[in-house]
């Protein structure tokens, strides 16, 4: 079977963004900047359905 690199690359980008947003959330929480904590935590939660959508689309295209 031929493997699609587009899905792997997109999921890797989502994972990288997830790690970045988590780091920003932790750093801003440490400095008590709670508005940005909520923003980055919300962005982190939004990335989960995006990753599921990409994964399901790639599984369907096999």
PDBQT receptor file of N, H, CA, C and O in Angstrom, charges set to zero:
ATOM      1  N   UNK A   1       0.829  -1.183   0.000  1.00  0.00    +0.000 N 
ATOM      2  CA  UNK A   1       0.000   0.000   0.000  1.00  0.00    +0.000 C 
ATOM      3  C   UNK A   1       0.873   1.245   0.000  1.00  0.00    +0.000 C 
ATOM      4  O   UNK A   1       1.916   1.298   0.651  1.00  0.00    +0.000 OA
ATOM      5  N   UNK A   2       0.430   2.221  -0.730  1.00  0.00    +0.000 N 
ATOM      6  H   UNK A   2      -0.418   2.179  -1.259  1.00  0.00    +0.000 HD
ATOM      7  CA  UNK A   2       1.166   3.481  -0.802  1.00  0.00    +0.000 C 
ATOM      8  C   UNK A   2       0.790   4.364   0.391  1.00  0.00    +0.000 C 
ATOM      9  O   UNK A   2      -0.390   4.550   0.689  1.00  0.00    +0.000 OA
ATOM     10  N   UNK A   3       1.793   4.897   1.059  1.00  0.00    +0.000 N 
ATOM     11  H   UNK A   3       2.752   4.746   0.817  1.00  0.00    +0.000 HD
ATOM     12  CA  UNK A   3       1.576   5.736   2.233  1.00  0.00    +0.000 C 
ATOM     13  C   UNK A   3       1.517   7.204   1.820  1.00  0.00    +0.000 C 
ATOM     14  O   UNK A   3       2.326   7.667   1.016  1.00  0.00    +0.000 OA
ATOM     15  N   UNK A   4       0.552   7.925   2.379  1.00  0.00    +0.000 N 
ATOM     16  H   UNK A   4      -0.105   7.549   3.032  1.00  0.00    +0.000 HD
ATOM     17  CA  UNK A   4       0.405   9.345   2.086  1.00  0.00    +0.000 C 
ATOM     18  C   UNK A   4       1.211  10.158   3.093  1.00  0.00    +0.000 C 
ATOM     19  O   UNK A   4       0.986  10.067   4.300  1.00  0.00    +0.000 OA
ATOM     20  N   UNK A   5       2.138  10.941   2.594  1.00  0.00    +0.000 N 
ATOM     21  H   UNK A   5       2.321  11.014   1.614  1.00  0.00    +0.000 HD
ATOM     22  CA  UNK A   5       2.959  11.764   3.481  1.00  0.00    +0.000 C 
ATOM     23  C   UNK A   5       2.251  13.044   3.874  1.00  0.00    +0.000 C 
ATOM     24  O   UNK A   5       2.638  13.678   4.855  1.00  0.00    +0.000 OA
ATOM     25  N   UNK A   6       1.232  13.440   3.144  1.00  0.00    +0.000 N 
ATOM     26  H   UNK A   6       0.917  12.924   2.347  1.00  0.00    +0.000 HD
ATOM     27  CA  UNK A   6       0.502  14.665   3.463  1.00  0.00    +0.000 C 
ATOM     28  C   UNK A   6      -0.149  14.568   4.843  1.00  0.00    +0.000 C 
ATOM     29  O   UNK A   6      -0.074  15.509   5.632  1.00  0.00    +0.000 OA
ATOM     30  N   UNK A   7      -0.777  13.445   5.131  1.00  0.00    +0.000 N 
ATOM     31  H   UNK A   7      -0.838  12.681   4.490  1.00  0.00    +0.000 HD
ATOM     32  CA  UNK A   7      -1.420  13.260   6.430  1.00  0.00    +0.000 C 
ATOM     33  C   UNK A   7      -0.420  13.230   7.570  1.00  0.00    +0.000 C 
ATOM     34  O   UNK A   7      -0.667  13.788   8.639  1.00  0.00    +0.000 OA
ATOM     35  N   UNK A   8       0.709  12.577   7.340  1.00  0.00    +0.000 N 
ATOM     36  H   UNK A   8       0.910  12.124   6.471  1.00  0.00    +0.000 HD
ATOM     37  CA  UNK A   8       1.745  12.502   8.369  1.00  0.00    +0.000 C 
ATOM     38  C   UNK A   8       2.307  13.894   8.653  1.00  0.00    +0.000 C 
ATOM     39  O   UNK A   8       2.518  14.258   9.810  1.00  0.00    +0.000 OA
ATOM     40  N   UNK A   9       2.546  14.658   7.612  1.00  0.00    +0.000 N 
ATOM     41  H   UNK A   9       2.375  14.363   6.672  1.00  0.00    +0.000 HD
ATOM     42  CA  UNK A   9       3.086  16.007   7.788  1.00  0.00    +0.000 C 
ATOM     43  C   UNK A   9       2.071  16.913   8.480  1.00  0.00    +0.000 C 
ATOM     44  O   UNK A   9       2.432  17.676   9.376  1.00  0.00    +0.000 OA
ATOM     45  N   UNK A  10       0.813  16.836   8.075  1.00  0.00    +0.000 N 
ATOM     46  H   UNK A  10       0.519  16.216   7.347  1.00  0.00    +0.000 HD
ATOM     47  CA  UNK A  10      -0.215  17.671   8.713  1.00  0.00    +0.000 C 
ATOM     48  C   UNK A  10      -0.396  17.319  10.186  1.00  0.00    +0.000 C 
ATOM     49  O   UNK A  10      -0.530  18.209  11.026  1.00  0.00    +0.000 OA
ATOM     50  N   UNK A  11      -0.402  16.029  10.500  1.00  0.00    +0.000 N 
ATOM     51  H   UNK A  11      -0.294  15.306   9.818  1.00  0.00    +0.000 HD
ATOM     52  CA  UNK A  11      -0.535  15.628  11.900  1.00  0.00    +0.000 C 
ATOM     53  C   UNK A  11       0.701  16.016  12.707  1.00  0.00    +0.000 C 
ATOM     54  O   UNK A  11       0.593  16.330  13.892  1.00  0.00    +0.000 OA
ATOM     55  N   UNK A  12       1.859  15.998  12.083  1.00  0.00    +0.000 N 
ATOM     56  H   UNK A  12       1.947  15.743  11.120  1.00  0.00    +0.000 HD
ATOM     57  CA  UNK A  12       3.076  16.441  12.770  1.00  0.00    +0.000 C 
ATOM     58  C   UNK A  12       3.023  17.938  13.067  1.00  0.00    +0.000 C 
ATOM     59  O   UNK A  12       3.467  18.382  14.126  1.00  0.00    +0.000 OA
ATOM     60  N   UNK A  13       2.486  18.703  12.142  1.00  0.00    +0.000 N 
ATOM     61  H   UNK A  13       2.125  18.343  11.281  1.00  0.00    +0.000 HD
ATOM     62  CA  UNK A  13       2.338  20.146  12.360  1.00  0.00    +0.000 C 
ATOM     63  C   UNK A  13       1.353  20.413  13.494  1.00  0.00    +0.000 C 
ATOM     64  O   UNK A  13       1.589  21.287  14.329  1.00  0.00    +0.000 OA
ATOM     65  N   UNK A  14       0.246  19.660  13.528  1.00  0.00    +0.000 N 
ATOM     66  H   UNK A  14       0.055  18.951  12.851  1.00  0.00    +0.000 HD
ATOM     67  CA  UNK A  14      -0.729  19.828  14.603  1.00  0.00    +0.000 C 
ATOM     68  C   UNK A  14      -0.098  19.467  15.948  1.00  0.00    +0.000 C 
ATOM     69  O   UNK A  14      -0.331  20.149  16.946  1.00  0.00    +0.000 OA
ATOM     70  N   UNK A  15       0.693  18.404  15.977  1.00  0.00    +0.000 N 
ATOM     71  H   UNK A  15       0.882  17.850  15.166  1.00  0.00    +0.000 HD
ATOM     72  CA  UNK A  15       1.370  18.019  17.213  1.00  0.00    +0.000 C 
ATOM     73  C   UNK A  15       2.365  19.091  17.652  1.00  0.00    +0.000 C 
ATOM     74  O   UNK A  15       2.452  19.398  18.841  1.00  0.00    +0.000 OA
ATOM     75  N   UNK A  16       3.102  19.653  16.727  1.00  0.00    +0.000 N 
ATOM     76  H   UNK A  16       3.031  19.403  15.762  1.00  0.00    +0.000 HD
ATOM     77  CA  UNK A  16       4.043  20.724  17.040  1.00  0.00    +0.000 C 
ATOM     78  C   UNK A  16       3.308  21.940  17.607  1.00  0.00    +0.000 C 
ATOM     79  O   UNK A  16       3.749  22.528  18.595  1.00  0.00    +0.000 OA
ATOM     80  N   UNK A  17       2.198  22.314  16.988  1.00  0.00    +0.000 N 
ATOM     81  H   UNK A  17       1.840  21.837  16.185  1.00  0.00    +0.000 HD
ATOM     82  CA  UNK A  17       1.406  23.438  17.499  1.00  0.00    +0.000 C 
ATOM     83  C   UNK A  17       0.846  23.135  18.888  1.00  0.00    +0.000 C 
ATOM     84  O   UNK A  17       0.771  24.016  19.744  1.00  0.00    +0.000 OA
ATOM     85  N   UNK A  18       0.456  21.886  19.097  1.00  0.00    +0.000 N 
ATOM     86  H   UNK A  18       0.517  21.170  18.402  1.00  0.00    +0.000 HD
ATOM     87  CA  UNK A  18      -0.055  21.478  20.400  1.00  0.00    +0.000 C 
ATOM     88  C   UNK A  18       1.019  21.638  21.469  1.00  0.00    +0.000 C 
ATOM     89  O   UNK A  18       0.736  22.132  22.560  1.00  0.00    +0.000 OA
ATOM     90  N   UNK A  19       2.237  21.231  21.172  1.00  0.00    +0.000 N 
ATOM     91  H   UNK A  19       2.468  20.829  20.285  1.00  0.00    +0.000 HD
ATOM     92  CA  UNK A  19       3.345  21.377  22.119  1.00  0.00    +0.000 C 
ATOM     93  C   UNK A  19       3.651  22.848  22.376  1.00  0.00    +0.000 C 
ATOM     94  O   UNK A  19       3.883  23.245  23.518  1.00  0.00    +0.000 OA
ATOM     95  N   UNK A  20       3.651  23.651  21.323  1.00  0.00    +0.000 N 
ATOM     96  H   UNK A  20       3.463  23.328  20.395  1.00  0.00    +0.000 HD
ATOM     97  CA  UNK A  20       3.933  25.087  21.468  1.00  0.00    +0.000 C 
ATOM     98  C   UNK A  20       2.869  25.767  22.317  1.00  0.00    +0.000 C 
ATOM     99  O   UNK A  20       3.198  26.543  23.215  1.00  0.00    +0.000 OA
ATOM    100  N   UNK A  21       1.597  25.487  22.046  1.00  0.00    +0.000 N 
ATOM    101  H   UNK A  21       1.330  24.857  21.317  1.00  0.00    +0.000 HD
ATOM    102  CA  UNK A  21       0.524  26.119  22.818  1.00  0.00    +0.000 C 
ATOM    103  C   UNK A  21       0.561  25.668  24.275  1.00  0.00    +0.000 C 
ATOM    104  O   UNK A  21       0.259  26.457  25.170  1.00  0.00    +0.000 OA
ATOM    105  N   UNK A  22       0.924  24.418  24.524  1.00  0.00    +0.000 N 
ATOM    106  H   UNK A  22       1.169  23.777  23.797  1.00  0.00    +0.000 HD
ATOM    107  CA  UNK A  22       1.029  23.951  25.901  1.00  0.00    +0.000 C 
ATOM    108  C   UNK A  22       2.150  24.673  26.632  1.00  0.00    +0.000 C 
ATOM    109  O   UNK A  22       1.985  25.066  27.787  1.00  0.00    +0.000 OA
ATOM    110  N   UNK A  23       3.293  24.852  25.969  1.00  0.00    +0.000 N 
ATOM    111  H   UNK A  23       3.427  24.533  25.030  1.00  0.00    +0.000 HD
ATOM    112  CA  UNK A  23       4.404  25.584  26.588  1.00  0.00    +0.000 C 
ATOM    113  C   UNK A  23       4.021  27.029  26.881  1.00  0.00    +0.000 C 
ATOM    114  O   UNK A  23       4.326  27.550  27.954  1.00  0.00    +0.000 OA
ATOM    115  N   UNK A  24       3.351  27.680  25.926  1.00  0.00    +0.000 N 
ATOM    116  H   UNK A  24       3.103  27.257  25.055  1.00  0.00    +0.000 HD
ATOM    117  CA  UNK A  24       2.915  29.056  26.161  1.00  0.00    +0.000 C 
ATOM    118  C   UNK A  24       1.915  29.132  27.313  1.00  0.00    +0.000 C 
ATOM    119  O   UNK A  24       1.949  30.075  28.104  1.00  0.00    +0.000 OA
ATOM    120  N   UNK A  25       1.033  28.150  27.408  1.00  0.00    +0.000 N 
ATOM    121  H   UNK A  25       1.005  27.384  26.766  1.00  0.00    +0.000 HD
ATOM    122  CA  UNK A  25       0.061  28.121  28.500  1.00  0.00    +0.000 C 
ATOM    123  C   UNK A  25       0.769  28.029  29.844  1.00  0.00    +0.000 C 
ATOM    124  O   UNK A  25       0.443  28.758  30.780  1.00  0.00    +0.000 OA
ATOM    125  N   UNK A  26       1.736  27.132  29.931  1.00  0.00    +0.000 N 
ATOM    126  H   UNK A  26       2.001  26.539  29.171  1.00  0.00    +0.000 HD
ATOM    127  CA  UNK A  26       2.465  26.964  31.189  1.00  0.00    +0.000 C 
ATOM    128  C   UNK A  26       3.269  28.222  31.531  1.00  0.00    +0.000 C 
ATOM    129  O   UNK A  26       3.271  28.664  32.680  1.00  0.00    +0.000 OA
ATOM    130  N   UNK A  27       3.943  28.792  30.547  1.00  0.00    +0.000 N 
ATOM    131  H   UNK A  27       3.942  28.433  29.614  1.00  0.00    +0.000 HD
ATOM    132  CA  UNK A  27       4.756  29.983  30.805  1.00  0.00    +0.000 C 
ATOM    133  C   UNK A  27       3.910  31.170  31.240  1.00  0.00    +0.000 C 
ATOM    134  O   UNK A  27       4.282  31.888  32.168  1.00  0.00    +0.000 OA
ATOM    135  N   UNK A  28       2.782  31.383  30.582  1.00  0.00    +0.000 N 
ATOM    136  H   UNK A  28       2.480  30.799  29.828  1.00  0.00    +0.000 HD
ATOM    137  CA  UNK A  28       1.940  32.527  30.948  1.00  0.00    +0.000 C 
ATOM    138  C   UNK A  28       1.231  32.298  32.282  1.00  0.00    +0.000 C 
ATOM    139  O   UNK A  28       0.944  33.253  33.003  1.00  0.00    +0.000 OA
ATOM    140  N   UNK A  29       0.948  31.045  32.611  1.00  0.00    +0.000 N 
ATOM    141  H   UNK A  29       1.181  30.269  32.025  1.00  0.00    +0.000 HD
ATOM    142  CA  UNK A  29       0.373  30.765  33.925  1.00  0.00    +0.000 C 
ATOM    143  C   UNK A  29       1.388  31.080  35.020  1.00  0.00    +0.000 C 
ATOM    144  O   UNK A  29       1.030  31.607  36.073  1.00  0.00    +0.000 OA
ATOM    145  N   UNK A  30       2.643  30.760  34.768  1.00  0.00    +0.000 N 
ATOM    146  H   UNK A  30       2.934  30.332  33.912  1.00  0.00    +0.000 HD
ATOM    147  CA  UNK A  30       3.702  31.047  35.743  1.00  0.00    +0.000 C 
ATOM    148  C   UNK A  30       3.818  32.550  35.997  1.00  0.00    +0.000 C 
ATOM    149  O   UNK A  30       4.041  32.974  37.131  1.00  0.00    +0.000 OA
ATOM    150  N   UNK A  31       3.668  33.351  34.951  1.00  0.00    +0.000 N 
ATOM    151  H   UNK A  31       3.486  33.007  34.029  1.00  0.00    +0.000 HD
ATOM    152  CA  UNK A  31       3.762  34.802  35.094  1.00  0.00    +0.000 C 
ATOM    153  C   UNK A  31       2.409  35.463  35.358  1.00  0.00    +0.000 C 
ATOM    154  O   UNK A  31       2.290  36.686  35.281  1.00  0.00    +0.000 OA
ATOM    155  N   UNK A  32       1.397  34.666  35.668  1.00  0.00    +0.000 N 
ATOM    156  H   UNK A  32       1.494  33.672  35.731  1.00  0.00    +0.000 HD
ATOM    157  CA  UNK A  32       0.064  35.122  36.059  1.00  0.00    +0.000 C 
ATOM    158  C   UNK A  32      -0.605  35.993  35.002  1.00  0.00    +0.000 C 
ATOM    159  O   UNK A  32      -1.272  36.973  35.333  1.00  0.00    +0.000 OA
ATOM    160  N   UNK A  33      -0.431  35.645  33.765  1.00  0.00    +0.000 N 
ATOM    161  H   UNK A  33       0.112  34.849  33.497  1.00  0.00    +0.000 HD
ATOM    162  CA  UNK A  33      -1.085  36.343  32.663  1.00  0.00    +0.000 C 
ATOM    163  C   UNK A  33      -2.247  35.459  32.198  1.00  0.00    +0.000 C 
ATOM    164  O   UNK A  33      -2.143  34.750  31.197  1.00  0.00    +0.000 OA
ATOM    165  N   UNK A  34      -3.344  35.514  32.939  1.00  0.00    +0.000 N 
ATOM    166  H   UNK A  34      -3.429  36.090  33.752  1.00  0.00    +0.000 HD
ATOM    167  CA  UNK A  34      -4.405  34.528  32.800  1.00  0.00    +0.000 C 
ATOM    168  C   UNK A  34      -5.223  34.662  31.532  1.00  0.00    +0.000 C 
ATOM    169  O   UNK A  34      -5.796  33.676  31.069  1.00  0.00    +0.000 OA
ATOM    170  N   UNK A  35      -5.293  35.839  30.962  1.00  0.00    +0.000 N 
ATOM    171  H   UNK A  35      -4.827  36.639  31.338  1.00  0.00    +0.000 HD
ATOM    172  CA  UNK A  35      -6.024  35.982  29.700  1.00  0.00    +0.000 C 
ATOM    173  C   UNK A  35      -5.356  35.176  28.590  1.00  0.00    +0.000 C 
ATOM    174  O   UNK A  35      -6.031  34.512  27.802  1.00  0.00    +0.000 OA
ATOM    175  N   UNK A  36      -4.034  35.239  28.534  1.00  0.00    +0.000 N 
ATOM    176  H   UNK A  36      -3.486  35.778  29.173  1.00  0.00    +0.000 HD
ATOM    177  CA  UNK A  36      -3.322  34.456  27.522  1.00  0.00    +0.000 C 
ATOM    178  C   UNK A  36      -3.338  32.970  27.848  1.00  0.00    +0.000 C 
ATOM    179  O   UNK A  36      -3.288  32.143  26.938  1.00  0.00    +0.000 OA
ATOM    180  N   UNK A  37      -3.407  32.617  29.122  1.00  0.00    +0.000 N 
ATOM    181  H   UNK A  37      -3.447  33.290  29.861  1.00  0.00    +0.000 HD
ATOM    182  CA  UNK A  37      -3.526  31.206  29.501  1.00  0.00    +0.000 C 
ATOM    183  C   UNK A  37      -4.808  30.625  28.926  1.00  0.00    +0.000 C 
ATOM    184  O   UNK A  37      -4.805  29.536  28.353  1.00  0.00    +0.000 OA
ATOM    185  N   UNK A  38      -5.897  31.355  29.082  1.00  0.00    +0.000 N 
ATOM    186  H   UNK A  38      -5.899  32.240  29.548  1.00  0.00    +0.000 HD
ATOM    187  CA  UNK A  38      -7.190  30.887  28.565  1.00  0.00    +0.000 C 
ATOM    188  C   UNK A  38      -7.161  30.817  27.040  1.00  0.00    +0.000 C 
ATOM    189  O   UNK A  38      -7.701  29.881  26.451  1.00  0.00    +0.000 OA
ATOM    190  N   UNK A  39      -6.539  31.797  26.404  1.00  0.00    +0.000 N 
ATOM    191  H   UNK A  39      -6.100  32.557  26.883  1.00  0.00    +0.000 HD
ATOM    192  CA  UNK A  39      -6.452  31.798  24.945  1.00  0.00    +0.000 C 
ATOM    193  C   UNK A  39      -5.682  30.584  24.423  1.00  0.00    +0.000 C 
ATOM    194  O   UNK A  39      -6.162  29.875  23.538  1.00  0.00    +0.000 OA
ATOM    195  N   UNK A  40      -4.495  30.348  24.967  1.00  0.00    +0.000 N 
ATOM    196  H   UNK A  40      -4.105  30.924  25.686  1.00  0.00    +0.000 HD
ATOM    197  CA  UNK A  40      -3.680  29.231  24.485  1.00  0.00    +0.000 C 
ATOM    198  C   UNK A  40      -4.278  27.886  24.864  1.00  0.00    +0.000 C 
ATOM    199  O   UNK A  40      -4.136  26.920  24.115  1.00  0.00    +0.000 OA
ATOM    200  N   UNK A  41      -4.940  27.803  26.002  1.00  0.00    +0.000 N 
ATOM    201  H   UNK A  41      -5.055  28.588  26.611  1.00  0.00    +0.000 HD
ATOM    202  CA  UNK A  41      -5.617  26.553  26.371  1.00  0.00    +0.000 C 
ATOM    203  C   UNK A  41      -6.777  26.275  25.419  1.00  0.00    +0.000 C 
ATOM    204  O   UNK A  41      -7.009  25.128  25.038  1.00  0.00    +0.000 OA
ATOM    205  N   UNK A  42      -7.497  27.312  25.041  1.00  0.00    +0.000 N 
ATOM    206  H   UNK A  42      -7.308  28.244  25.351  1.00  0.00    +0.000 HD
ATOM    207  CA  UNK A  42      -8.596  27.137  24.088  1.00  0.00    +0.000 C 
ATOM    208  C   UNK A  42      -8.063  26.724  22.715  1.00  0.00    +0.000 C 
ATOM    209  O   UNK A  42      -8.649  25.863  22.060  1.00  0.00    +0.000 OA
ATOM    210  N   UNK A  43      -6.970  27.324  22.280  1.00  0.00    +0.000 N 
ATOM    211  H   UNK A  43      -6.495  28.024  22.812  1.00  0.00    +0.000 HD
ATOM    212  CA  UNK A  43      -6.366  26.927  21.009  1.00  0.00    +0.000 C 
ATOM    213  C   UNK A  43      -5.890  25.475  21.057  1.00  0.00    +0.000 C 
ATOM    214  O   UNK A  43      -5.977  24.748  20.067  1.00  0.00    +0.000 OA
ATOM    215  N   UNK A  44      -5.394  25.071  22.207  1.00  0.00    +0.000 N 
ATOM    216  H   UNK A  44      -5.324  25.662  23.011  1.00  0.00    +0.000 HD
ATOM    217  CA  UNK A  44      -4.957  23.696  22.378  1.00  0.00    +0.000 C 
ATOM    218  C   UNK A  44      -6.132  22.721  22.274  1.00  0.00    +0.000 C 
ATOM    219  O   UNK A  44      -6.001  21.644  21.693  1.00  0.00    +0.000 OA
ATOM    220  N   UNK A  45      -7.270  23.102  22.835  1.00  0.00    +0.000 N 
ATOM    221  H   UNK A  45      -7.377  23.977  23.307  1.00  0.00    +0.000 HD
ATOM    222  CA  UNK A  45      -8.464  22.256  22.767  1.00  0.00    +0.000 C 
ATOM    223  C   UNK A  45      -9.016  22.217  21.350  1.00  0.00    +0.000 C 
ATOM    224  O   UNK A  45      -9.516  21.181  20.911  1.00  0.00    +0.000 OA
ATOM    225  N   UNK A  46      -8.934  23.321  20.635  1.00  0.00    +0.000 N 
ATOM    226  H   UNK A  46      -8.528  24.163  20.992  1.00  0.00    +0.000 HD
ATOM    227  CA  UNK A  46      -9.427  23.381  19.259  1.00  0.00    +0.000 C 
ATOM    228  C   UNK A  46      -8.606  22.489  18.329  1.00  0.00    +0.000 C 
ATOM    229  O   UNK A  46      -9.132  21.972  17.344  1.00  0.00    +0.000 OA
ATOM    230  N   UNK A  47      -7.339  22.307  18.631  1.00  0.00    +0.000 N 
ATOM    231  H   UNK A  47      -6.912  22.727  19.431  1.00  0.00    +0.000 HD
ATOM    232  CA  UNK A  47      -6.482  21.488  17.771  1.00  0.00    +0.000 C 
ATOM    233  C   UNK A  47      -6.857  20.007  17.799  1.00  0.00    +0.000 C 
ATOM    234  O   UNK A  47      -6.578  19.291  16.838  1.00  0.00    +0.000 OA
ATOM    235  N   UNK A  48      -7.475  19.538  18.863  1.00  0.00    +0.000 N 
ATOM    236  H   UNK A  48      -7.702  20.120  19.644  1.00  0.00    +0.000 HD
ATOM    237  CA  UNK A  48      -7.823  18.120  18.952  1.00  0.00    +0.000 C 
ATOM    238  C   UNK A  48      -8.827  17.704  17.869  1.00  0.00    +0.000 C 
ATOM    239  O   UNK A  48      -8.580  16.706  17.191  1.00  0.00    +0.000 OA
ATOM    240  N   UNK A  49      -9.951  18.417  17.670  1.00  0.00    +0.000 N 
ATOM    241  H   UNK A  49     -10.152  19.228  18.220  1.00  0.00    +0.000 HD
ATOM    242  CA  UNK A  49     -10.853  18.033  16.583  1.00  0.00    +0.000 C 
ATOM    243  C   UNK A  49     -10.221  18.183  15.195  1.00  0.00    +0.000 C 
ATOM    244  O   UNK A  49     -10.552  17.436  14.275  1.00  0.00    +0.000 OA
ATOM    245  N   UNK A  50      -9.318  19.144  15.050  1.00  0.00    +0.000 N 
ATOM    246  H   UNK A  50      -9.049  19.752  15.797  1.00  0.00    +0.000 HD
ATOM    247  CA  UNK A  50      -8.618  19.313  13.779  1.00  0.00    +0.000 C 
ATOM    248  C   UNK A  50      -7.781  18.075  13.488  1.00  0.00    +0.000 C 
ATOM    249  O   UNK A  50      -7.768  17.578  12.362  1.00  0.00    +0.000 OA
ATOM    250  N   UNK A  51      -7.081  17.579  14.506  1.00  0.00    +0.000 N 
ATOM    251  H   UNK A  51      -7.091  17.983  15.421  1.00  0.00    +0.000 HD
ATOM    252  CA  UNK A  51      -6.266  16.371  14.331  1.00  0.00    +0.000 C 
ATOM    253  C   UNK A  51      -7.142  15.160  14.025  1.00  0.00    +0.000 C 
ATOM    254  O   UNK A  51      -6.778  14.334  13.188  1.00  0.00    +0.000 OA
ATOM    255  N   UNK A  52      -8.276  15.042  14.682  1.00  0.00    +0.000 N 
ATOM    256  H   UNK A  52      -8.571  15.713  15.362  1.00  0.00    +0.000 HD
ATOM    257  CA  UNK A  52      -9.192  13.934  14.390  1.00  0.00    +0.000 C 
ATOM    258  C   UNK A  52      -9.719  14.007  12.965  1.00  0.00    +0.000 C 
ATOM    259  O   UNK A  52      -9.833  12.987  12.285  1.00  0.00    +0.000 OA
ATOM    260  N   UNK A  53     -10.037  15.206  12.518  1.00  0.00    +0.000 N 
ATOM    261  H   UNK A  53      -9.945  16.035  13.070  1.00  0.00    +0.000 HD
ATOM    262  CA  UNK A  53     -10.522  15.389  11.151  1.00  0.00    +0.000 C 
ATOM    263  C   UNK A  53      -9.464  14.976  10.136  1.00  0.00    +0.000 C 
ATOM    264  O   UNK A  53      -9.769  14.280   9.168  1.00  0.00    +0.000 OA
ATOM    265  N   UNK A  54      -8.231  15.400  10.352  1.00  0.00    +0.000 N 
ATOM    266  H   UNK A  54      -7.984  15.966  11.139  1.00  0.00    +0.000 HD
ATOM    267  CA  UNK A  54      -7.149  15.038   9.437  1.00  0.00    +0.000 C 
ATOM    268  C   UNK A  54      -6.940  13.531   9.438  1.00  0.00    +0.000 C 
ATOM    269  O   UNK A  54      -6.777  12.928   8.378  1.00  0.00    +0.000 OA
ATOM    270  N   UNK A  55      -6.943  12.919  10.616  1.00  0.00    +0.000 N 
ATOM    271  H   UNK A  55      -7.076  13.409  11.477  1.00  0.00    +0.000 HD
ATOM    272  CA  UNK A  55      -6.716  11.482  10.723  1.00  0.00    +0.000 C 
ATOM    273  C   UNK A  55      -7.812  10.688  10.018  1.00  0.00    +0.000 C 
ATOM    274  O   UNK A  55      -7.527   9.758   9.263  1.00  0.00    +0.000 OA
ATOM    275  N   UNK A  56      -9.069  11.061  10.270  1.00  0.00    +0.000 N 
ATOM    276  H   UNK A  56      -9.300  11.816  10.883  1.00  0.00    +0.000 HD
ATOM    277  CA  UNK A  56     -10.171  10.328   9.647  1.00  0.00    +0.000 C 
ATOM    278  C   UNK A  56     -10.169  10.498   8.135  1.00  0.00    +0.000 C 
ATOM    279  O   UNK A  56     -10.486   9.561   7.403  1.00  0.00    +0.000 OA
ATOM    280  N   UNK A  57      -9.816  11.678   7.667  1.00  0.00    +0.000 N 
ATOM    281  H   UNK A  57      -9.558  12.439   8.262  1.00  0.00    +0.000 HD
ATOM    282  CA  UNK A  57      -9.751  11.913   6.232  1.00  0.00    +0.000 C 
ATOM    283  C   UNK A  57      -8.648  11.078   5.586  1.00  0.00    +0.000 C 
ATOM    284  O   UNK A  57      -8.831  10.559   4.485  1.00  0.00    +0.000 OA
ATOM    285  N   UNK A  58      -7.512  10.945   6.255  1.00  0.00    +0.000 N 
ATOM    286  H   UNK A  58      -7.364  11.367   7.150  1.00  0.00    +0.000 HD
ATOM    287  CA  UNK A  58      -6.412  10.166   5.714  1.00  0.00    +0.000 C 
ATOM    288  C   UNK A  58      -6.691   8.673   5.753  1.00  0.00    +0.000 C 
ATOM    289  O   UNK A  58      -6.274   7.945   4.852  1.00  0.00    +0.000 OA
ATOM    290  N   UNK A  59      -7.389   8.206   6.778  1.00  0.00    +0.000 N 
ATOM    291  H   UNK A  59      -7.728   8.798   7.510  1.00  0.00    +0.000 HD
ATOM    292  CA  UNK A  59      -7.747   6.792   6.840  1.00  0.00    +0.000 C 
ATOM    293  C   UNK A  59      -8.747   6.460   5.747  1.00  0.00    +0.000 C 
ATOM    294  O   UNK A  59      -8.698   5.384   5.152  1.00  0.00    +0.000 OA
ATOM    295  N   UNK A  60      -9.646   7.385   5.489  1.00  0.00    +0.000 N 
ATOM    296  H   UNK A  60      -9.686   8.260   5.972  1.00  0.00    +0.000 HD
ATOM    297  CA  UNK A  60     -10.646   7.168   4.452  1.00  0.00    +0.000 C 
ATOM    298  C   UNK A  60     -10.025   7.129   3.052  1.00  0.00    +0.000 C 
ATOM    299  O   UNK A  60     -10.520   6.413   2.181  1.00  0.00    +0.000 OA
ATOM    300  N   UNK A  61      -8.958   7.883   2.828  1.00  0.00    +0.000 N 
ATOM    301  H   UNK A  61      -8.557   8.464   3.536  1.00  0.00    +0.000 HD
ATOM    302  CA  UNK A  61      -8.326   7.952   1.513  1.00  0.00    +0.000 C 
ATOM    303  C   UNK A  61      -7.426   6.775   1.204  1.00  0.00    +0.000 C 
ATOM    304  O   UNK A  61      -6.943   6.672   0.076  1.00  0.00    +0.000 OA
ATOM    305  N   UNK A  62      -7.181   5.898   2.131  1.00  0.00    +0.000 N 
ATOM    306  H   UNK A  62      -7.574   5.981   3.047  1.00  0.00    +0.000 HD
ATOM    307  CA  UNK A  62      -6.327   4.742   1.873  1.00  0.00    +0.000 C 
ATOM    308  C   UNK A  62      -6.930   3.899   0.851  1.00  0.00    +0.000 C 
ATOM    309  O   UNK A  62      -6.363   2.869   0.488  1.00  0.00    +0.000 OA
TER     310      UNK A  62
